[in-house]
Amino acid sequence: MSELRFSNLINNYPASGIRKMFDIAEQYDDVIKLTVGEPNFDTPDYVKDAAKKTKVVKHSAIRFMSSNTKIATVSKRGVVKGIKKGKATIYAYAQNGIYRAIKITVK
């Protein structure tokens, strides 16, 4: 069987936003990864019932996240706090899928 090779165009194509998000999420112990077709079990009734009772938030809330909480944390309101020297990226995510990343250095 021959080795699968890609053109330089494909190899140099930038990673998608979702790929970057997956890479960040993998850094956390309490995150699980589900791919297409997963999970392949029926959602329990109590979860379905709770979902029906949940109010859908229809405002454009922004969520914030730090790529490295050992270096810097970010509050729900976007206030960044340096923990120790190093570099981190602060992400701001809008409900419509738009996000911004800001690289910071804690000195």
C-alpha positions as CSV (number, residue, x, y, z in Angstrom):
1,M,0.0,0.0,0.0
2,S,1.4,3.4,-1.0
3,E,1.9,6.3,1.4
4,L,-0.9,9.0,1.3
5,R,0.6,12.3,0.3
6,F,-1.0,15.8,-0.1
7,S,-0.1,18.7,-2.2
8,N,1.8,21.7,-0.7
9,L,-1.5,23.7,-1.0
10,I,-3.3,21.3,1.3
11,N,-0.4,20.9,3.7
12,N,-0.1,24.7,4.1
13,Y,-3.8,25.4,4.4
14,P,-4.5,27.1,7.7
15,A,-6.4,25.1,10.4
16,S,-10.1,25.9,10.8
17,G,-11.6,27.7,13.8
18,I,-13.2,24.5,14.9
19,R,-9.9,22.6,14.7
20,K,-8.3,25.2,16.8
21,M,-11.1,25.0,19.4
22,F,-10.7,21.2,19.5
23,D,-7.0,21.6,20.1
24,I,-7.6,24.0,23.0
25,A,-10.3,21.8,24.5
26,E,-8.0,18.8,24.5
27,Q,-5.8,20.6,27.1
28,Y,-8.5,20.2,29.7
29,D,-9.1,17.0,31.7
30,D,-12.9,17.4,32.1
31,V,-13.7,17.7,28.4
32,I,-14.9,14.8,26.3
33,K,-14.7,14.5,22.5
34,L,-17.7,13.4,20.5
35,T,-17.4,13.0,16.7
36,V,-19.9,12.4,13.9
37,G,-22.4,9.7,14.9
38,E,-21.5,9.9,18.6
39,P,-22.8,9.2,21.1
40,N,-24.7,6.2,19.6
41,F,-27.1,5.8,22.6
42,D,-30.5,7.3,23.1
43,T,-30.7,10.5,25.2
44,P,-32.2,9.6,28.6
45,D,-35.8,10.9,29.1
46,Y,-34.8,13.0,32.1
47,V,-32.3,14.9,29.9
48,K,-34.9,15.4,27.2
49,D,-37.4,16.7,29.8
50,A,-34.9,19.1,31.3
51,A,-34.1,20.4,27.8
52,K,-37.8,21.1,27.2
53,K,-37.9,23.2,30.4
54,T,-34.8,25.1,29.7
55,K,-35.2,28.7,28.6
56,V,-33.3,29.7,25.5
57,V,-31.2,32.8,25.9
58,K,-31.7,35.0,22.9
59,H,-29.1,37.7,23.6
60,S,-25.6,38.0,22.2
61,A,-23.7,37.0,25.3
62,I,-20.0,36.7,25.0
63,R,-18.0,33.9,26.7
64,F,-14.3,34.2,27.5
65,M,-11.6,31.6,27.8
66,S,-7.9,31.5,28.5
67,S,-5.7,29.0,26.7
68,N,-3.5,28.5,29.8
69,T,-5.1,29.2,33.2
70,K,-1.8,28.7,34.9
71,I,-0.6,31.9,33.2
72,A,-3.7,34.0,33.1
73,T,-7.4,33.7,33.9
74,V,-10.3,35.6,32.4
75,S,-13.6,36.4,34.2
76,K,-17.1,36.0,32.8
77,R,-17.0,39.8,32.2
78,G,-13.7,39.6,30.3
79,V,-11.3,40.8,33.0
80,V,-7.9,39.2,32.6
81,K,-5.8,38.4,35.6
82,G,-2.2,37.4,35.4
83,I,-1.2,34.4,37.5
84,K,2.5,34.0,36.7
85,K,5.0,34.9,34.0
86,G,4.3,33.4,30.6
87,K,2.2,33.6,27.4
88,A,-1.4,32.7,26.9
89,T,-4.2,33.5,24.5
90,I,-7.5,35.0,25.6
91,Y,-10.5,34.0,23.5
92,A,-13.9,35.9,23.3
93,Y,-16.7,33.8,21.7
94,A,-20.1,35.2,20.6
95,Q,-23.2,33.1,20.3
96,N,-23.2,33.6,16.5
97,G,-19.9,31.7,16.2
98,I,-17.6,34.8,15.8
99,Y,-14.6,34.8,18.1
100,R,-11.5,36.8,18.6
101,A,-8.2,35.7,20.1
102,I,-5.7,38.0,21.8
103,K,-2.2,36.8,22.6
104,I,-0.9,38.2,26.0
105,T,2.3,38.0,27.9
106,V,2.4,38.1,31.7
107,K,5.6,39.7,32.9
